[in-house]
């Protein structure tokens, strides 16, 4: 029963994140800073009341690491949203999912975590997928590729910082730091690029934070409910959803080389999760 519940939670999370990415792609007439600004507002409407209700110290105790996590989050989010203006959504999402590779490398150097030889091979396989997408797939914009890889690198930093913090901070505090910094950064940077939304656009912009919060919440619930090696691979269903949405909604084209590259990325990362769990 717990397994079924965990699977449901993860699929629900994946759908929420897929909807958020779809809305961002749809709102490409808005500057990325304004989208980051509205993405933060929607989530802050949840985190701040919950922090107050549960009397959780807003500033936390590991402020240096919380600030680093927040900065890395803002950079990763901004780069990813901007990359959606240059890349098909399925390609962008799959390339961003190379972040566990960077997380493992950073953890190896800074947290002294071990990486098995087979894991290194799987990382190479995943990077081969990136090279195939760039070299043989439907023309991949170089700016978009650079942006999404920067997003993946900083997402890798986030994973390591959160691991460093461990259970010493409430998850709401970690998310709130990120969203407050995104709110300030997005708000200030969007002043010169502000576009007044219509009523429909207001709803879509505010929905970004709701989808993001729901996705994060149910992903956390899924990992709390069952083993990582069963639940984590389901996260990559988001790539499948985004390819389907991109093809149907946005008329994006994915040739066989692109799909093969995406397959190599997912295979390398999913098998890596399995290897890590086997070593525990």
N, C-alpha and C positions, 0 to 999 in steps of 0.2 A: 504493500500500500504506500509506504514511504517513497519507494522508488518511482511509482506512478505519479505521486504528488510532485516530486522533485523534477521529473521530466516535464510535467505540465507547467511548473513554474518557469523552467528554462525556456521552453517554447514560447510562453507568454512574454517573457523578457525579450526574446529575439524578435518577436513581432513588434513590440513597442519600439525597440531600437531601429528596426527596419522602417517603421512609419515615420520616426523622427528624421532619418536620412532622406526619405522620400519627400517630406515637407521641405527640408533644406534645399534639395535639388529643385523642387517646384518654385521656391521663392528666390531663384537666382537673380531676380531683378534688384534684390536688396543687397547692400554691401555686407560683406562677411562680418564686420564689426557690429552692425545692427542685429544680425542674426545671433551672434554670440551674446549680445546684451539681452535679447528676449529669451534665449535658451536659459540664461541664468535666472531671470525673473520667475519663470514657471516653476523651477525647482525650489527657489528660496521661499515661495509661498507654502511649501511643505516643510522644509528643514527648520526655518526660524520658529514657527509655532510649536513644532515638536520639541525643539531644544528648550523653549520656554516652559512648555507643559511638563516636561520631564526634569526640569531644573538642572540641565546639563551645562557646565561651564562652556560658554561659547568660544573662548580663546584657547581652550585645551591646555596641555602642559608641555608638549613638544613643539613649541611654536616655530622653531627654525625649520624642522622637517615638514611641518604643516604648510609653511610659506613656500618651501621648495616644491612640495606636491602641488600646491595651488598654481604656482608659476608654470610648472611643467604641464599641468592640465590645461591652462589657458592657451599656451603655445600649441599643444597637440590638437586641441579642439579647433582653434583658429585655422591652423594649417589644413586640417582635414576638411572643414567646411569650405575653405577656399579651393581645395583640390577638386571638389565636386563641380566646380565651374569649368574644369578642364578635362575631367575623366568620366567615363561611364560609371554609374553608382556601384555596379557589381565589381568592376575592376578596382575602384578606389577602396571599397570595403575589404576586398581580399588582400590588397597590398598593405593596408593598415594592420591586418592581422599578422604581419610578420613581427609585430611588437614583442611577442614572447621570446623571439630570438635575441633581440637587443636586451631584454630583461635578463635572460640567462647569462649573457656575456657580461653585463654590468654586475650581476650578482656574483659571478665568478671572480671578478677583480676586486669588488668592494665589500662583498659579504663572505668571500672565500667559499662559496658554494660549489660543490663538485659538478662537473659536466662529463658524462660518460662519452667515450669515443663514438659510440653509435649515435648519440645526440648531435655531435658535431657533424656527422654524415647527414643526418636528417635536416640540420640547418642548411647545409650546402644544397640539398635537394630542394628545399623551400626557396632558397635564393636563385636556384636555376629556374624555378617557376617565374620569379620576377624578371629575370633576363629574357626568358622566352616571351613573356607578355610584352616587354619593351621591344624586343628584336623582331618578333614574328607575328605578334597579334595585330589586331586592327590598330592603326596608327595611334600611339600613345603620346600625348602631349608631354614634353620634357618638363615644363614648369609644373604641371599637375603631378608628375612622377616625383619630382624633388619635394614638393609640398607634402605629399602623402607619406613619403619615406621619413621626412622630418617629423611628421605626426607620429609615425610608428616608433621612432627613436625616443621621443619624449614620453610616449605612452609606456615604453620599456622602463624609462627612468621612474615613472609613477609607480609601476609594479614593485620596483626595488625599494622605493621610499616607503610605500605602504607596508612592505615586508619588514623594513627596518623599524617602523613604528609598532608593528604587531598589534596586539590587543590592548595596548596601553592608551589608546584613544577611542572614543565612541565613533562609529562610522558616520554618524550625523555631523560630528564636528569636522571630520575630514572632508566630507562632501560640501559642507557649508563654507569652509575656507576657500575651496575651489570656486564655488558659485559666487561668493562675494567678490573675489578677485576678478572673475569673468564679468560680473556686473559693472564693476568700476572701470576695467579695461575697455570692455565693449561700449559702455556708455560714453566715456571720454573720447575714444577713437571714432565713434560714429557721428559725433557732432557735425563735422564738415560733410558727411555723406548721408545725412538723415533723409529718409523718404517717408512721407506720411502714409501709413497703411490704410487701406479700406477696412470696412467692418470685417469682411471675410479674412483679409490678411492679418488683422489683429488677432483673430481667433487662431489662425494657423501659426502665427509667430509665438503666441502664448502656449500653444499646444506642444511646442518643442521641449519646454521644460517639463511638462507633464509626462510626455512619452519618455524623456530621459530619466526622470525620477522613477517611474514605474518599471522601466527596464532595469535600472540599477537595483531597485528594491527586490524584484522577483528573481534576479540573478543571484543576489545574496541569499535569499530564501532557498533557492535550489541547491546551492553549495552547502548550506547548513543542513539540508534534509537528506543528502545522500553522498556517496563517494565521488570524488573529483573525476576519476577516470571514466565514470559513467556519464556524468553531467557535462563536463567541460567540452567534449566534442560536439555536443548539441549546439553550443554557441556558434559554431561555424555554419549552421543552417541559415544564419543571416546572409551569408554570401549567396546561397542558392535563392533565397527570397529576393535579394536585391538584383540579381541577374534577371529573374523573371519579371520583376517590377520595371527594371530598366528597359527590357525588351518590349513589354506590353504598353507601358505608360509613356515612356520617353522615346520609344522607337530606337533604342540603342542596339548596336550590332556587335555580337561576340563571335569571332570566327573560331575554328577548331584549335588553333594555336593558343589563343587567349584562354579558352576553356581548359586546355591541357596545362597551361602555366598555372591557372588557378587550382587545378587538381593537384599539382605537385606541391604548391604552397600548403594546401589543406592536408594532404597526406603526410607531409613532413611534420607539421605541427600537431596533428591529431595523434600520430604514432609516438611523437615525442612525449605527449601527455601520458600515454600508456607506459612508456619506458620509465618515466619519472615515478609513476605510481608503483610500478613493480619493484623499484629500488627501496621503497619505504617499508 
